[in-house]
Amino acid sequence: MEAIRQYIKVTGRNISITLPDDFNADEVEVIILPKNDDFYLTDEMKAELDLQLKEPATDYISAEESIAELKKKYGV
């Protein structure tokens, strides 16, 4: 699947999307969401992610195991 993500200025009540020349599809799905600038990574969050990226792959657990541990510890 090929996906294109663009941020487009709304003019009045209209938008215009220009597809690349090599985009070949007879029909597309368009989902309109307001641009959200509220999400950002703090330096602390980036540092934590960097630490996690340095962990050996042998220490990884599956998403299911992670969720099970969170439920057990926090009742989530």
PyMOL commands that set and color helices and strands:
alter all, ss='L'
color gray80, all
select helices_A, chain A and resi 43-54+57-59+63-74
alter helices_A, ss='H'
color red, helices_A
deselect
rebuild
show_as cartoon
